[in-house]
């Protein structure tokens, strides 16, 4: 990694389902960061097991996510794309930071409360200390910038608090990360509930378009998307369904909202939805073709997994050795 570039870290759970919202809203912009920043994109499979997982499914979904990242344009030569579980330094630093994190801080985490209510039969310690492992993920690489949505902002603030506390006790050890506010991508909303963001965890699959959905499935979901009754294609807060479809169309084609509104000025909703569906299919077609190509190249993907884990491990060791020395652990004899 180039020493003169700032470090960006981001992690995604391996649901195996990158949505159209992820692709148009985030991944398109991530590909533009890889020349200007040192970027680490972690498949956070250790975080995933705070909820019970099917082992075979988790393995497949982790590989699917890595492949989809590459197919979307993230170059594994320019970015470090790796499995969290392949870099044991994450867990080791996570334990150390547990000892510098207060119960009261973890009790205040909104996500713990939400996940506990959804998984009342499995409120485990990992779910409670999830934010501390997330702090370790970030601090392990001396991260400068972390892309965060509103749902993760509280976790970033805790990470900054933990890092500051450790630095106060032991001297300069961790870089204090900042939230990354990049170029605003398209804000893609749920198709059936256009007042809420499209989410890969949505239980209603008609709300989301997955990166690997078949063209017929995409067309069907778009045609069933919620609209309104006035049959005018225009962008307005009072027309969330149509506005969302216009955003999807513009993000998929490169047209401006004004150009799109003009194009569909005298067009009914049926023809408009068909055009939106066709634009999405055309946009995703090369990505899906790349995924299928990569899936056939097992040796290439296995090499990326191995090499990127080694790269991440070397970077992680730099920080972990410093932490060990600060807190009084004996040096490891090689």
C-alpha positions in Angstrom: 0.0 0.0 0.0 1.3 3.4 -0.9 2.4 5.4 2.2 1.2 8.7 0.8 -2.4 7.7 0.5 -5.1 7.7 3.2 -6.6 4.4 4.3 -10.3 3.6 3.8 -11.8 0.6 5.6 -15.3 -0.8 5.0 -16.9 -4.1 5.8 -20.0 -5.9 4.6 -21.7 -9.0 6.0 -21.7 -12.0 3.6 -25.4 -12.2 2.8 -24.5 -13.0 -0.8 -27.0 -10.4 -1.8 -25.6 -7.1 -3.2 -28.7 -5.0 -4.1 -29.2 -2.5 -6.8 -29.2 0.1 -4.0 -25.7 -1.1 -2.9 -24.4 -1.1 -6.5 -25.8 2.3 -7.6 -25.5 4.0 -4.2 -22.1 2.8 -3.0 -20.1 0.4 -5.1 -20.0 2.6 -8.2 -18.4 5.3 -6.1 -16.0 2.8 -4.3 -14.5 1.9 -7.7 -13.5 5.6 -8.1 -11.7 5.6 -4.7 -9.2 2.9 -5.6 -6.7 5.2 -7.4 -6.7 7.9 -4.7 -6.8 5.8 -1.4 -5.5 2.6 0.1 -8.8 0.7 0.4 -9.6 -2.4 2.5 -12.9 -4.1 1.9 -13.5 -6.8 4.5 -16.1 -9.6 4.2 -17.1 -9.6 7.9 -17.9 -13.3 8.3 -17.0 -13.2 12.0 -19.7 -10.5 12.6 -22.1 -12.7 10.7 -22.1 -15.5 13.2 -23.6 -13.4 16.0 -26.8 -14.7 14.3 -27.0 -18.5 13.6 -25.8 -19.4 10.2 -25.9 -22.4 7.9 -22.2 -23.3 7.6 -22.3 -24.3 3.9 -24.4 -21.3 3.0 -22.1 -18.9 4.9 -19.0 -20.2 3.0 -20.8 -19.8 -0.3 -22.1 -16.4 0.4 -18.7 -15.2 1.5 -17.2 -16.3 -1.8 -20.2 -14.9 -3.7 -19.7 -11.5 -2.1 -16.0 -11.4 -2.9 -16.6 -12.3 -6.5 -19.4 -9.7 -6.8 -17.1 -7.0 -5.4 -14.6 -7.8 -8.2 -17.3 -8.0 -10.8 -18.5 -4.5 -9.8 -15.1 -3.1 -10.5 -13.1 -3.3 -7.3 -9.6 -4.3 -8.5 -8.0 -6.9 -6.1 -4.6 -5.6 -7.1 -5.5 -2.1 -6.0 -7.8 -2.9 -3.0 -7.4 -5.5 -0.3 -10.5 -7.6 -0.4 -10.4 -10.3 2.2 -12.3 -12.5 4.7 -12.3 -11.2 8.3 -11.9 -14.8 9.6 -8.6 -15.3 7.6 -6.9 -12.5 9.6 -7.0 -13.7 13.2 -5.5 -10.3 14.4 -9.1 -9.0 14.2 -10.2 -11.3 17.0 -7.1 -10.8 19.0 -7.4 -7.0 19.0 -11.1 -7.3 19.5 -10.4 -9.1 22.8 -7.9 -6.5 23.9 -10.2 -3.7 23.2 -13.0 -5.4 25.1 -10.8 -4.7 28.2 -10.9 -0.9 27.3 -14.7 -0.7 26.6 -17.2 -0.1 29.3 -20.4 -2.1 29.7 -22.4 1.1 29.8 -21.1 2.1 26.3 -22.2 -1.3 24.9 -25.6 -1.1 26.6 -26.3 2.1 24.8 -25.8 0.6 21.3 -29.0 0.9 19.3 -28.2 -2.0 17.0 -27.8 -4.4 20.0 -31.2 -3.5 21.2 -32.7 -3.9 17.7 -31.0 -7.3 17.0 -31.8 -8.6 20.5 -35.5 -8.0 19.8 -35.3 -9.8 16.5 -33.3 -12.7 17.9 -34.7 -13.0 21.4 -33.7 -16.7 21.6 -30.0 -16.0 20.8 -28.9 -12.9 22.7 -25.2 -13.9 22.9 -22.1 -12.2 24.2 -20.8 -11.7 20.6 -23.9 -9.7 19.7 -23.2 -7.5 22.8 -19.5 -7.0 22.0 -20.0 -6.7 18.2 -19.1 -2.9 18.3 -15.8 -3.7 19.9 -14.8 -6.1 17.2 -15.9 -3.5 14.7 -13.6 -1.0 16.4 -10.8 -3.6 16.1 -11.6 -4.0 12.4 -11.1 -0.3 11.9 -8.2 0.5 14.3 -6.1 -2.6 13.2 -5.2 -0.8 9.9 -4.7 2.7 11.2 -7.7 3.7 9.2 -8.2 7.3 8.3 -11.7 7.2 6.8 -14.7 4.9 7.3 -17.7 5.2 4.9 -20.7 5.1 7.3 -24.4 5.3 7.0 -26.6 6.6 9.8 -27.0 3.1 11.2 -23.3 2.8 11.8 -22.4 6.3 13.0 -22.9 5.3 16.7 -20.4 2.5 16.2 -17.8 4.8 14.7 -18.2 7.2 17.6 -17.5 4.3 20.0 -14.5 3.3 18.0 -13.1 6.9 18.3 -13.8 6.9 22.0 -12.0 3.5 22.5 -9.0 4.6 20.5 -8.8 7.9 22.3 -9.0 6.2 25.7 -6.3 3.7 24.8 -4.1 6.6 23.4 -4.6 8.6 26.6 -3.4 5.6 28.7 -0.5 4.4 26.6 0.4 7.2 24.3 -0.1 7.5 20.5 -1.1 4.0 19.3 -4.2 4.3 17.1 -5.1 6.7 14.4 -8.5 8.3 15.3 -10.7 7.5 12.3 -13.1 9.9 10.6 -16.4 9.2 8.9 -16.0 9.3 5.1 -18.5 11.4 3.3 -17.9 10.7 -0.4 -19.8 11.7 -3.5 -23.4 11.1 -3.0 -24.6 8.1 -5.0 -28.2 7.4 -6.0 -30.4 6.9 -3.0 -32.4 3.8 -4.0 -35.5 3.1 -2.1 -37.5 -0.1 -1.5 -39.8 -0.9 -4.5 -42.9 -1.7 -2.5 -42.2 0.8 0.3 -40.5 3.8 -1.4 -40.2 5.8 1.8 -37.6 3.4 3.2 -34.1 2.6 1.8 -33.6 -0.6 -0.3 -32.0 -3.1 2.1 -30.4 -6.4 1.5 -31.8 -7.7 4.8 -35.4 -6.9 3.8 -37.6 -9.9 4.2 -39.9 -8.8 1.4 -37.8 -9.7 -1.7 -40.2 -7.7 -3.9 -38.7 -4.6 -2.2 -35.2 -5.3 -3.5 -33.4 -6.1 -6.8 -30.4 -8.3 -6.2 -27.3 -7.9 -8.3 -27.7 -11.4 -9.7 -31.5 -11.4 -10.3 -32.5 -12.8 -13.7 -33.7 -10.2 -16.3 -37.3 -11.6 -16.1 -37.2 -11.3 -12.3 -36.0 -7.7 -12.5 -38.7 -6.7 -15.0 -41.4 -8.3 -12.8 -40.2 -6.5 -9.7 -40.1 -3.1 -11.5 -43.5 -3.6 -13.0 -45.0 -4.4 -9.6 -43.3 -1.4 -7.9 -45.6 1.0 -6.0 -46.5 4.2 -7.9 -49.6 6.4 -7.6 -52.8 7.2 -9.5 -52.1 10.4 -11.5 -50.1 8.7 -14.3 -47.5 11.6 -14.6 -43.8 10.7 -14.6 -42.2 13.5 -12.6 -39.9 13.8 -9.6 -41.7 15.0 -6.5 -41.7 14.3 -2.7 -45.4 13.7 -3.1 -44.6 10.9 -5.6 -42.1 8.6 -3.8 -42.7 5.6 -5.9 -42.2 7.4 -9.3 -39.4 9.5 -7.9 -37.6 6.3 -6.8 -38.0 4.7 -10.3 -36.7 7.9 -11.9 -33.7 7.8 -9.6 -33.1 4.2 -10.7 -33.5 5.0 -14.3 -31.1 8.0 -14.2 -28.5 6.1 -12.2 -28.7 3.2 -14.6 -28.5 5.3 -17.8 -26.6 8.5 -16.8 -29.5 10.8 -17.7 -30.4 13.7 -15.5 -33.8 13.9 -13.9 -34.8 16.7 -16.2 -33.9 14.6 -19.3 -35.7 11.6 -17.9 -38.9 13.7 -17.1 -38.8 15.1 -20.6 -38.4 11.6 -22.2 -41.4 10.3 -20.3 -43.5 13.4 -20.4 -46.4 11.8 -22.3 -45.8 8.2 -21.4 -48.0 6.1 -19.1 -46.7 4.2 -16.1 -46.6 0.9 -17.9 -44.3 2.0 -20.6 -42.2 3.9 -18.1 -41.7 0.9 -15.9 -40.7 -1.2 -18.9 -38.1 1.3 -19.8 -36.8 1.4 -16.2 -36.6 -2.4 -16.1 -34.8 -2.6 -19.4 -32.2 0.1 -18.2 -31.5 -1.9 -15.0 -31.2 -5.2 -16.9 -28.7 -3.5 -19.4 -26.7 -2.0 -16.5 -26.4 -5.3 -14.6 -25.8 -7.5 -17.6 -22.0 -7.0 -17.9 -21.6 -7.3 -14.1 -23.6 -10.6 -14.1 -21.5 -11.9 -17.0 -18.3 -11.0 -15.1 -19.6 -12.9 -12.0 -20.3 -16.0 -14.1 -16.8 -15.8 -15.6 -15.1 -15.4 -12.2 -17.1 -18.3 -10.7 -15.6 -20.6 -13.3 -12.0 -19.5 -12.5 -11.6 -21.2 -9.1 -7.8 -21.0 -9.0 -7.8 -17.2 -9.6 -10.3 -16.5 -6.8 -8.5 -18.8 -4.4 -5.3 -16.9 -5.1 -7.0 -13.6 -4.5 -8.4 -14.9 -1.2 -4.9 -16.2 -0.1 -2.9 -13.2 -1.2 -5.2 -10.5 0.1 -5.4 -12.2 3.5 -1.6 -12.2 3.7 -1.5 -8.5 2.7 -4.1 -7.7 5.4 -2.3 -9.8 8.0 1.0 -8.0 7.4 -0.6 -4.6 7.9 -2.5 -5.9 11.0 0.7 -7.2 12.6 2.2 -3.7 12.5 -0.5 -2.4 14.8 -0.9 -5.5 16.9 2.9 -5.6 17.8 2.7 -2.0 18.9 -0.4 -2.8 21.0 1.3 -5.8 22.6 4.3 -3.7 23.6 2.2 -0.9 25.0 0.1 -3.1 27.3 3.0 -5.3 28.5 2.7 -8.5 26.6 6.0 -10.4 26.1 7.5 -10.2 22.7 6.9 -13.3 20.6 10.0 -15.2 19.9 10.4 -16.1 16.2 
